[in-house]
Amino acid sequence: MRTTRRDTEEINAILVAQARRGRRVVRLKGGDPFVYGRGGEEVAACHAAGIPVEVVPGVSSALSVPALAGIPLTHRGTVAAFHVTSGHDTLDEAALVSARDRTATLVILMGVSQLPRLMAQLLTAGADPGLPVALVENGSTPRQRVTRAVLGDVVRRAAEVGVRSPAVIVVGDVAAEGRLAQVLVA
C-alpha cells in the first residue's frame, strides 16, 4: 500500500498529539524508517512541535530480504556494488547503467505492480535479456518465495506463478540460481 501525503500528515499529527499528552510514542516500522519509510518526515514533524525523538534504525528490506533468500548483493568476483531504487518511478540513469553494464546489483523496492514497465525500461536501455532476476516475495516470513528468471522472460514467469507484493526485485548476476555454489566451487 502506498502512503499518501494525507496519510503522512495524519500519522505526523497523531505522533505529535500523543506525545503532547505525555505519552511515550513508538512508531514501529518494518525495515529501516529512513529508507522509503517516511521516517524523516515524521522526525521533522516532531522536531517542529518541540518533541524530542530517538530513532532506532532497522535493516532495510533491500538488504535483508535478498540475504534471507541466499542472494548476496555483492560478491567477490561477481560484483562489488549495489544500487537501490523505488519501483514507483522511472528508473534513473544509475539504475539503468548498473544493469546494462553489470557494474552493480540493482535492487528495486515496491516494483511488482510496475514489473513489465521496469523490465522493458532495462531492456530498452541495453541490458542483456539473459541477465538473472530474482523476485523475493514476503521476505523473512514463512511465506517467503523466490522466483527466478532472466530479464527477457521474468515478466512472463512472474505472471505464470502469480508473484504479488510485497516483493524485492534483484537484478544482476548475483540473482542467478546457485550463484554462491558456482563462485565458491570455482
C-alpha positions as CSV (number, residue, x, y, z in Angstrom):
1,M,0.0,0.0,0.0
2,R,1.4,3.4,-1.0
3,T,1.3,6.0,1.7
4,T,-0.2,9.3,0.5
5,R,0.7,12.8,1.6
6,R,-2.6,12.9,3.6
7,D,-1.7,9.6,5.3
8,T,1.7,11.0,6.3
9,E,0.2,14.2,7.6
10,E,-2.3,12.2,9.7
11,I,0.4,10.0,11.1
12,N,2.5,13.0,12.0
13,A,-0.4,14.7,13.7
14,I,-1.1,11.6,15.8
15,L,2.6,11.3,16.8
16,V,2.6,14.9,17.9
17,A,-0.8,14.8,19.7
18,Q,0.0,11.7,21.6
19,A,3.5,13.0,22.7
20,R,1.9,16.3,23.8
21,R,-0.4,14.2,26.1
22,G,2.7,13.0,27.8
23,R,2.7,9.6,26.3
24,R,5.8,7.7,25.1
25,V,5.1,7.2,21.4
26,V,6.7,4.4,19.4
27,R,6.3,4.5,15.6
28,L,7.3,0.9,14.8
29,K,8.1,0.3,11.1
30,G,9.3,-2.7,9.2
31,G,12.8,-2.3,7.8
32,D,14.6,1.0,8.2
33,P,12.4,4.1,8.8
34,F,14.7,6.2,6.6
35,V,14.6,4.0,3.5
36,Y,11.3,4.8,1.7
37,G,9.7,4.8,5.1
38,R,8.7,8.5,5.7
39,G,10.8,8.4,8.9
40,G,12.5,11.7,8.0
41,E,9.1,13.4,7.6
42,E,7.9,12.1,11.0
43,V,11.1,13.2,12.8
44,A,10.8,16.6,11.2
45,A,7.2,17.0,12.3
46,C,8.1,16.0,15.9
47,H,11.0,18.4,16.0
48,A,8.9,21.2,14.6
49,A,6.5,20.6,17.5
50,G,9.4,20.7,20.0
51,I,9.1,16.9,20.7
52,P,12.4,15.0,21.2
53,V,12.8,12.0,19.1
54,E,15.0,8.9,19.3
55,V,15.4,6.9,16.1
56,V,16.1,3.2,16.2
57,P,17.4,2.2,12.8
58,G,16.3,-1.0,11.2
59,V,17.6,-3.2,8.4
60,S,16.1,-2.3,5.1
61,S,14.3,-5.0,3.2
62,A,16.6,-4.0,0.3
63,L,19.5,-5.7,2.2
64,S,17.8,-8.2,4.5
65,V,15.3,-9.9,2.1
66,P,17.9,-10.9,-0.6
67,A,20.2,-12.1,2.2
68,L,17.5,-14.3,3.6
69,A,16.9,-15.7,0.1
70,G,20.6,-16.6,-0.2
71,I,21.3,-13.7,-2.6
72,P,24.4,-11.6,-1.8
73,L,24.1,-8.1,-3.2
74,T,27.8,-8.0,-3.6
75,H,30.1,-11.0,-4.1
76,R,33.8,-11.2,-4.7
77,G,34.5,-12.0,-8.4
78,T,30.9,-11.1,-9.4
79,V,30.0,-7.5,-8.4
80,A,31.2,-5.1,-5.8
81,A,28.4,-2.6,-5.6
82,F,24.6,-2.3,-5.5
83,H,22.0,0.3,-6.3
84,V,18.6,0.6,-4.5
85,T,15.7,2.3,-6.1
86,S,11.9,2.6,-5.9
87,G,9.8,0.8,-8.5
88,H,7.2,3.6,-8.3
89,D,9.1,5.9,-10.6
90,T,11.1,5.6,-13.8
91,L,14.5,4.0,-13.3
92,D,17.2,6.6,-13.1
93,E,20.4,6.6,-15.2
94,A,22.5,5.0,-12.5
95,A,20.0,2.1,-12.2
96,L,20.0,1.6,-16.0
97,V,23.8,1.6,-16.2
98,S,24.2,-0.8,-13.3
99,A,22.1,-3.4,-15.0
100,R,23.3,-2.7,-18.6
101,D,27.0,-2.7,-17.7
102,R,26.7,-5.3,-14.9
103,T,28.6,-2.9,-12.6
104,A,26.2,-3.2,-9.7
105,T,23.3,-5.3,-8.5
106,L,20.0,-3.4,-8.9
107,V,17.5,-3.8,-6.1
108,I,14.0,-2.5,-6.8
109,L,11.6,-2.0,-3.9
110,M,7.9,-1.6,-4.4
111,G,8.1,-2.6,-8.0
112,V,5.9,-5.6,-8.6
113,S,2.9,-3.7,-10.0
114,Q,5.3,-2.0,-12.4
115,L,7.4,-5.0,-13.3
116,P,6.5,-5.0,-17.1
117,R,7.4,-1.3,-17.4
118,L,10.6,-1.6,-15.3
119,M,11.9,-4.7,-17.2
120,A,11.1,-3.1,-20.5
121,Q,13.0,0.0,-19.5
122,L,16.1,-2.1,-18.7
123,L,15.9,-4.0,-21.9
124,T,15.4,-0.7,-23.9
125,A,18.5,0.7,-22.1
126,G,20.5,-2.2,-23.5
127,A,20.6,-4.7,-20.5
128,D,21.3,-8.3,-21.5
129,P,18.0,-10.3,-21.8
130,G,19.9,-13.1,-20.2
131,L,20.7,-11.1,-17.0
132,P,19.4,-13.0,-14.0
133,V,16.5,-11.6,-11.9
134,A,15.1,-12.8,-8.6
135,L,11.8,-11.8,-7.1
136,V,11.6,-12.4,-3.4
137,E,8.1,-12.3,-2.1
138,N,7.1,-12.0,1.6
139,G,10.7,-11.9,2.7
140,S,11.5,-13.0,6.2
141,T,8.1,-14.7,6.7
142,P,7.1,-18.3,6.5
143,R,5.5,-17.5,3.1
144,Q,8.8,-16.3,1.6
145,R,9.1,-17.4,-2.1
146,V,11.8,-16.8,-4.6
147,T,11.0,-16.7,-8.3
148,R,14.0,-16.6,-10.7
149,A,14.1,-15.9,-14.4
150,V,16.2,-14.0,-16.9
151,L,15.4,-10.4,-17.7
152,G,13.9,-11.2,-21.0
153,D,11.5,-13.7,-19.5
154,V,10.9,-12.5,-15.9
155,V,7.6,-10.7,-16.7
156,R,6.1,-13.9,-18.2
157,R,7.4,-16.1,-15.4
158,A,6.1,-13.7,-12.7
159,A,2.7,-13.7,-14.2
160,E,2.8,-17.5,-14.6
161,V,3.5,-18.1,-10.9
162,G,1.4,-15.2,-9.6
163,V,4.1,-13.0,-8.0
164,R,2.4,-10.5,-5.6
165,S,3.6,-7.6,-3.4
166,P,5.4,-7.3,-1.2
167,A,8.5,-8.4,-3.1
168,V,12.0,-7.3,-3.5
169,I,13.3,-7.4,-7.1
170,V,17.0,-8.2,-7.5
171,V,18.6,-7.7,-11.0
172,G,22.1,-8.9,-11.6
173,D,24.5,-11.8,-11.8
174,V,24.2,-12.5,-8.0
175,A,20.5,-13.4,-8.6
176,A,21.4,-16.5,-10.7
177,E,20.2,-19.8,-9.3
178,G,23.2,-21.4,-7.5
179,R,25.4,-18.4,-7.8
180,L,27.0,-18.9,-4.4
181,A,27.8,-22.5,-5.2
182,Q,29.2,-21.6,-8.6
183,V,31.5,-18.9,-7.2
184,L,32.6,-20.9,-4.1
185,V,33.5,-24.0,-6.1
186,A,35.3,-22.2,-8.9
